Amino acid sequence: MKVPFMDLRISDPQERQELLNAIDTVFQHGRIILGPEVKELEHRIAEYCGRKYAVGVGSGTDALVLGLKSMGIGPTHEVITTPLSWIATANAITYSGATPVFADIGNDLNIDPQTIESLITPNTKAIMPVHYTGKVCRMPEIQKIAAKHQLNIIEDASQAFGASLNNKKAGSFGKVACFSLNPMKVFAACGEAGMVLTDDEDIYHQLIALRHNGMLNRITCQQPGINGRIDTLQAAILLKRLEKVETYIERRKSIANKYKETLETLVEVPLEAPSEDDSYYTYTIKTVQRDALKEFLSSMGIETQIQHPLLMPQQPTYQSSSRGTFSRAQQKVKEILCLPMNEKLSDKEVDYVIQCIQKFFINAL
Ligand SMILES: *Cc1c(COP(=O)(O)O)cnc(C)c1O
């Protein structure tokens, strides 16, 4: 049996037809740029996350770059973030002109709020928590620190669409919140897409201009921006998929439960407190035998991934300049392994993954 880590084909005939119909609607009305589907998607996502405004942009990276810029973050400023994320998180901070500063992570792989405060300097302007693996960060503690030091919060919620903490959705905590809707995410377009959320009217107007080269209207440019508008075609696809997002997440949660029940005595599995509702963008286990397990699973036809083998501050581009202390992250990153996790996995495939992991540990004993 072969179990791919991810399968981006759209093979369900009904889903395929629905998406083709959605695309055809756009072909027919012809409002290819910022068409009605964009407005509707923005409205629906703002509502879903309990926010006033949502602005559709070209990617998650655009969302972060424009989100930072809309908050006035730029040169000389520092933004405190996690060391463990997709590199876009740190790059967006750098691209805005600011400097990323790296805190440490907790056992849940998210930023550890207790490691933030010692990194704050007079130049610190914001904290950017990343809801890694689809688990919302310890936001009440982070919000307390931000309030005490008058810092803004910008959430990188790219991996956590649909997740919540204390019944508050990912994307509802920061002054600004950013989503990637790229094809790998839980809520995914068939190409690049992103979304920025806020309750602040001024930030909202900034974002609307920034995604259109800083144009205030058809004539006047108020500040440099980028061409960062979400495609109407992607918005049409996302609107269709939004109807099924809860079902996808439920399926992911049920796979996660099965992994947990069968594997928790063999490896360290992700845990959910009663206040947490995770969306399982990835199912990340930890084991000191990570490399041998990965190789064994690969020999059995099971594709796993290490997200991400290099911490952001360990990347060549940040290595010499990065500030922060992240010894726990340096330890954990050697143990993490993402098992196949997506709504398309069959029960048979999930059982096969479990059996192979069990076999590995029986042989290892
Ligand atoms: C996917 C992702 C991004 C970047 O999103 P793109 O749409 O690929 O630009 C940023 N941050 C995190 C945590 C991500 O997982």
The ligand as an SDF file (V2000), in Angstrom:
LIG
                    3D

 15 15  0  0  0  0  0  0  0  0999 V2000
    1.4860   28.3880    4.6600 C   0  0  0  0  0  0  0  0  0  0  0  0
    2.0060   29.3140    5.6790 C   0  0  0  0  0  0  0  0  0  0  0  0
    2.3680   30.6420    5.3840 C   0  0  0  0  0  0  0  0  0  0  0  0
    2.4930   31.1860    3.9960 C   0  0  0  0  0  0  0  0  0  0  0  0
    1.3940   31.1010    3.2140 O   0  0  0  0  0  0  0  0  0  0  0  0
    1.5090   31.1610    1.6150 P   0  0  0  0  0  0  0  0  0  0  0  0
    0.0670   31.2060    1.2250 O   0  0  0  0  0  0  0  0  0  0  0  0
    2.1800   29.9160    1.1700 O   0  0  0  0  0  0  0  0  0  0  0  0
    2.2390   32.3790    1.2480 O   0  0  0  0  0  0  0  0  0  0  0  0
    2.7430   31.4740    6.4210 C   0  0  0  0  0  0  0  0  0  0  0  0
    2.7870   31.0340    7.6860 N   0  0  0  0  0  0  0  0  0  0  0  0
    2.4780   29.7670    8.0200 C   0  0  0  0  0  0  0  0  0  0  0  0
    2.5360   29.3620    9.4420 C   0  0  0  0  0  0  0  0  0  0  0  0
    2.1040   28.8540    7.0200 C   0  0  0  0  0  0  0  0  0  0  0  0
    1.8250   27.5940    7.3680 O   0  0  0  0  0  0  0  0  0  0  0  0
  1  2  1  0
  2  3  1  0
  2 14  2  0
  3  4  1  0
  3 10  2  0
  4  5  1  0
  5  6  1  0
  6  7  2  0
  6  8  1  0
  6  9  1  0
 10 11  1  0
 11 12  2  0
 12 13  1  0
 12 14  1  0
 14 15  1  0
M  END
$$$$
